[in-house]
Amino acid sequence: MSQKLVVSVSPHIRIKGNIPRMMWDVVIALVPATIASVYFFGFKAIYIILVTTFSALITEAIIQKLCKKPVTIFDGSAVVTGILLAFNLPPGIPLWMAGAGGAIAISIGKQAFGGLGHNIFNPALVARTILLISFPVAMTAWSPPRFISFDALTYATPLTALKENSILTPLKDLFLGNVGGCIGETSALALIIGALYLLLRKHITWHIPFTFIATAGILCWLFGGAELFRGPFLFHVLAGGLLLGALFMATDPVTSPTSRSGRMIFGIGCGAITALIRLKGGPPEGVSFSILLMNAFAPLIDRFIRPRKKARVKRGK
Amino acid sequence: MKIRSFRGGVHPPEEKITSSLPIQEMPLPKKVVILLSQHTGAPAKPVVKVGDRVKIGQKIGEAQGPISSTIHASLSGKVVDISDHSHPLGPPSLAVTIESDGRDEYHPKIKHNNDYFRLHPNEIREIVREAGIVGLGGAAFPTHVKLSPPEDKWIDTVILNGCECEPYLTCDHRLMIEKIYEIVQGLKIIAKTLEVTSCYIGIERNKRDAIKAMREEIRNEANMEVIPLKTKYPQGSEKQLIKAILNREVPSGGLPLDVGVIVQNVGTALAISEAVRKGRPLIERVVTVTGKGIKHPANLRVRIGTLFQDLIDYCGGFRGRPGKIIMGGPLMGFNQYTTLVPVIKGTTGILVLLKEEVVEISERSCIRCSRCVDVCPVDILPNLIAQYARKDRFDWAEEYGILDCMECGVCAYVCPAKIPLVQLIKYAKVQLTRATGGTGDTGVTGG
């Protein structure tokens, strides 16, 4: 034999998919919501998305260069973080703030923990929270969507309208996304289309989204009305960031538990905290806080939820 | 009807390109290299000397100890060498090289036994032991040991394993079509030896012709049933097969006989039938020579000890540039660094992958997507165990069930980060065995 043979440990075949493919699939899944954001909020939305994405990419490249690590900005993970952060920003945000957000997401949210796969908290939500605390006014500068159909309190989000003025936004507007809010969170339709794609490609499972949405919805239905069982169930499911959070943020594999039952506990926790903040808390919306809080619990959940252990045979000793 | 299966597993491209090709008899090789360690357990001890003339079926290696197997000459001719030879499963080990005299003479002791159904179970066990039969599905565990369960274990079921869940391999599939009578006879002999009444034959649903033929063959047998199983890897693994067919779970660290089951491969059943009815020891087997790197893929009946190179030459040699040569299937097979290794009793196939098919893989960090957890058929956490292996925390790895792992490879197959999970697990297992002196017991302190 003159040729050289490759020798390695089994298995000798692998699936074609890899991490960059997964990440770019997530980017594809975010396209419908991106289109919706431009449709409802104009080109300002696309500027915000571009700024956060580029800022995330550049920050990642700089940090990896400084740490003498291989630069992996083309694996798509920073792009996903950038887009998701943009989706969590209000349309009225100054662009420099959005750029700062992208840098915060990658530097504090991701690279400080060691890069892809090592972060405890969802990087985009870390950045959003830091921005929210640092610039509370700019971060709640809601501008109305272009086709606003009802005239009540046009500058608020549906959840603010409910909390402060007890106004229920029509469900049709909520479903399509014709309401005020963060640029990527308003259109339930677009988000669901994207999530279906991810489900189909098996990048996410139903466990977290289902338990998250169901828990939040049911709790709001139970306690969200004037009396028990009178809360607006569908309104709470469609309003605010619940769908964006449950479908795209909480399903981030890095920051959620590994086992299926663990993921369900995680989803239930997220849903419960969201409902608690929405109904009893100060701010109108609690999705991002709930995910961040549960992110912190993910390692603990993993520690206690183990695959079912089989009966053990006593070994001779 | 619900298709029976188990939890986890994957369905890689089947690539069974040789499934419709009848088994061909390969011409006698000029020489064979018969390794004395072809089975699980102690190597056999040579009982011939250089220069001896041997006939087919003559014993050349004596089993050593309770878990070992007898080795026979597969050619008639002269013993020309007894020395270390490269082994397809590991470091070189002792082998007997026989040069053919071209006469193909059988040892006079080999004769038919028409009265075989009057044999006592212990006589059958003795015949199986003397015939050097081992599990032919790949693991090569001595069959007579499996046929002699401890007194305190109650065995009520025999499962015949015709799953052949590894991609590419088709030797069992062909046997189930061409040697169906002998296989069923073998199953009857096994059932009689173990005094069990219920027999199942598990076949994956991608082998419809085999399922049909087998159903036809056993239509008058009251206690036998063919169970079509979902086409899913590793369906042919003993414990997964038992779970799928009987819904019984073999306990961690246990054996199928702990739940009253003995599983035998269809090829093994054939070998048992040949040994008991015709007196033939295990001197040949069917090997699937396949893959895109082989000019004319085929199912070949070859003598044990034939060199891989001879099989590849018979199949027209390589097509294109070979990248990997694997003994067995692509998921659990053993990579070879040379073609000058001999066929052993556990050689199910020789798979040649093209250079283009062998992609160098760059590993990335784990993103905890938990696909490995979802597909793991033994319910452990491959990602976590691999991390512990990397940190040399073998005690933690053991606590999380590393010893349940059968190295089926589905975790590494699906991993999008391309982490060498099986390699890390194998490494940790070796370290664990070293630290505990082979008992695999707890109390390891790492390193």
Interface residues (C-beta under 8 A of the other chain):
Chain A: M1 Q3 L5 V6 V7 S8 V9 S10 P11 H12 I13 R14 I15 G17 N18 I19 R21 M22 T72 D75 G115 L116 G117 H118 H203 P253 V254 S256 T258 S259 R260 R306 P307 R308 K309 K310 A311 R312 V313 R315 G316 K317
Chain B: P12 P167 E249 P251 S252 G253 G254 D258 R321 P322 G323 K324 I325 I326 P330 L331 M332 G333 F334 N335 Q336 Y337 T338 T339 L351 L353 V358 V359 I361 R364 S365 C366 I367 R368 C369 S370 V373 D374 C376 D379 I380 L381 N383 L384 Y400 G401 D404 E407 G409 V410 A412 Y413 V414 C415 P416 A417 K418 P420 V422 Q423 K426 T439 G440 D441
